[in-house]
Amino acid sequence: MRVGILGSGLMGAKLGTIWARAGHEVVFSYARSEQKLQKLARDAKGNARAGTPREAAAEADALLLAVHWSRVDDVLAQAGDVAGKVVLSCSLPMNSDDTALVVGQTSSGAEELAKKIPTARVVAAFNTVPSEVLFDVYAGRRKASRPSLVYCGDDRRAKTTAARLIRDVGFEPLDSGPLRIARYTEPFGLLVAQLAYERKGGPRLAYTFQRLKS
Ligand SMILES: NC(=O)c1ccc[n+]([C@@H]2O[C@H](COP(=O)([O-])OP(=O)(O)OC[C@H]3O[C@@H](n4cnc5c(N)ncnc54)[C@H](OP(=O)(O)O)[C@@H]3O)[C@@H](O)[C@H]2O)c1
């Protein structure tokens, strides 16, 4: 798959690197330094290059939106036409000092994003795990028991693409339903962040859901 990374920070850099190593063609874009994007592409040691958001979007089968909520409009403007594109968003709708969600209960960041790009096919994914755990999960991808990753969206084919990319990182994708379910997954992302960054044990934290059979 051709995967465009819109926002090459903690999440975008790691996920792009993993997808390049997993065999996808990756374009890293949107950082404050072109050198950083080029270094990421070199270090990924796969089929990766640096580009502009427009270049990342142009040929992409899937785009990862991984910017702070305050940068969403800017990166989308730079990306240009995303009609028909699968847009995986890990972006949480946080305030400027990252202490609270600015959208919730009656909507979600993912739904507000979908309103901004109504012809794209938005899937909310990777918003419930800390970046620090991603390489560990990738390293353990062949283990029998994989951590879960919840995702949601309204477009069936886009969700199939998302599930494949989630699986390639090493998670077991857990389809949690339509995009409005992001109203629940986004606060859950903050719970995971609380456990990762404010409680003992460190941020290399993932989760698994189990269905118990009687
Ligand atoms: N970090 C996590 O563990 C985590 C987990 C779940 C969800 N999320 C969500 O995922 C999203 C991304 O988080 P993140 O931690 O990856 O953020 P981040 O590390 O701050 O990365 C954001 C990217 O946007 C770029 N950027 C910011 N301002 C820019 C500007 N004016 N021009 C060009 N590029 C600019 C940054 O450039 P530089 O590279 O130059 O800084 C960076 O590459 C957020 O919405 C966050 O809430 C994060």
PDBQT file of the ligand as one rigid body, heavy atoms in Angstrom, charges set to zero:
ROOT
HETATM    1  N1  LIG A 301       1.986  10.742  21.228  1.00  0.00    +0.000 N 
HETATM    2  C1  LIG A 301       1.119   9.803  21.542  1.00  0.00    +0.000 C 
HETATM    3  O1  LIG A 301       1.471   8.844  22.246  1.00  0.00    +0.000 OA
HETATM    4  C2  LIG A 301      -0.300   9.869  21.070  1.00  0.00    +0.000 A 
HETATM    5  C3  LIG A 301      -1.155   8.782  21.335  1.00  0.00    +0.000 A 
HETATM    6  C4  LIG A 301      -2.452   8.798  20.860  1.00  0.00    +0.000 A 
HETATM    7  C5  LIG A 301      -2.898   9.879  20.126  1.00  0.00    +0.000 A 
HETATM    8  N2  LIG A 301      -2.067  10.934  19.886  1.00  0.00    +0.000 N 
HETATM    9  C6  LIG A 301      -2.573  12.062  19.079  1.00  0.00    +0.000 C 
HETATM   10  O2  LIG A 301      -1.919  11.953  17.822  1.00  0.00    +0.000 OA
HETATM   11  C7  LIG A 301      -1.687  13.260  17.289  1.00  0.00    +0.000 C 
HETATM   12  C8  LIG A 301      -0.197  13.401  17.022  1.00  0.00    +0.000 C 
HETATM   13  O3  LIG A 301       0.490  13.302  18.260  1.00  0.00    +0.000 OA
HETATM   14  P1  LIG A 301       2.068  13.287  18.327  1.00  0.00    +0.000 P 
HETATM   15  O4  LIG A 301       2.395  13.022  19.755  1.00  0.00    +0.000 OA
HETATM   16  O5  LIG A 301       2.623  12.427  17.264  1.00  0.00    +0.000 OA
HETATM   17  O6  LIG A 301       2.387  14.829  18.023  1.00  0.00    +0.000 OA
HETATM   18  P2  LIG A 301       3.782  15.479  17.700  1.00  0.00    +0.000 P 
HETATM   19  O7  LIG A 301       4.888  14.597  18.141  1.00  0.00    +0.000 OA
HETATM   20  O8  LIG A 301       3.704  16.878  18.211  1.00  0.00    +0.000 OA
HETATM   21  O9  LIG A 301       3.795  15.505  16.101  1.00  0.00    +0.000 OA
HETATM   22  C9  LIG A 301       3.088  16.449  15.351  1.00  0.00    +0.000 C 
HETATM   23  C10 LIG A 301       3.785  16.653  14.019  1.00  0.00    +0.000 C 
HETATM   24  O10 LIG A 301       3.258  17.866  13.465  1.00  0.00    +0.000 OA
HETATM   25  C11 LIG A 301       4.347  18.703  13.106  1.00  0.00    +0.000 C 
HETATM   26  N3  LIG A 301       4.028  20.116  13.199  1.00  0.00    +0.000 N 
HETATM   27  C12 LIG A 301       3.557  20.810  14.253  1.00  0.00    +0.000 A 
HETATM   28  N4  LIG A 301       3.415  22.103  13.943  1.00  0.00    +0.000 NA
HETATM   29  C13 LIG A 301       3.826  22.238  12.668  1.00  0.00    +0.000 A 
HETATM   30  C14 LIG A 301       3.924  23.337  11.780  1.00  0.00    +0.000 A 
HETATM   31  N5  LIG A 301       3.594  24.564  12.141  1.00  0.00    +0.000 N 
HETATM   32  N6  LIG A 301       4.372  23.106  10.525  1.00  0.00    +0.000 NA
HETATM   33  C15 LIG A 301       4.738  21.859  10.145  1.00  0.00    +0.000 A 
HETATM   34  N7  LIG A 301       4.676  20.781  10.944  1.00  0.00    +0.000 NA
HETATM   35  C16 LIG A 301       4.220  20.973  12.195  1.00  0.00    +0.000 A 
HETATM   36  C17 LIG A 301       5.432  18.358  14.094  1.00  0.00    +0.000 C 
HETATM   37  O11 LIG A 301       6.669  18.810  13.582  1.00  0.00    +0.000 OA
HETATM   38  P3  LIG A 301       8.064  18.508  14.324  1.00  0.00    +0.000 P 
HETATM   39  O12 LIG A 301       8.384  17.080  13.979  1.00  0.00    +0.000 OA
HETATM   40  O13 LIG A 301       8.994  19.466  13.684  1.00  0.00    +0.000 OA
HETATM   41  O14 LIG A 301       7.824  18.716  15.773  1.00  0.00    +0.000 OA
HETATM   42  C18 LIG A 301       5.296  16.850  14.164  1.00  0.00    +0.000 C 
HETATM   43  O15 LIG A 301       5.969  16.236  13.097  1.00  0.00    +0.000 OA
HETATM   44  C19 LIG A 301      -2.212  14.244  18.317  1.00  0.00    +0.000 C 
HETATM   45  O16 LIG A 301      -3.483  14.673  17.943  1.00  0.00    +0.000 OA
HETATM   46  C20 LIG A 301      -2.281  13.437  19.611  1.00  0.00    +0.000 C 
HETATM   47  O17 LIG A 301      -3.322  13.886  20.446  1.00  0.00    +0.000 OA
HETATM   48  C21 LIG A 301      -0.779  10.941  20.341  1.00  0.00    +0.000 A 
ENDROOT
TORSDOF 0
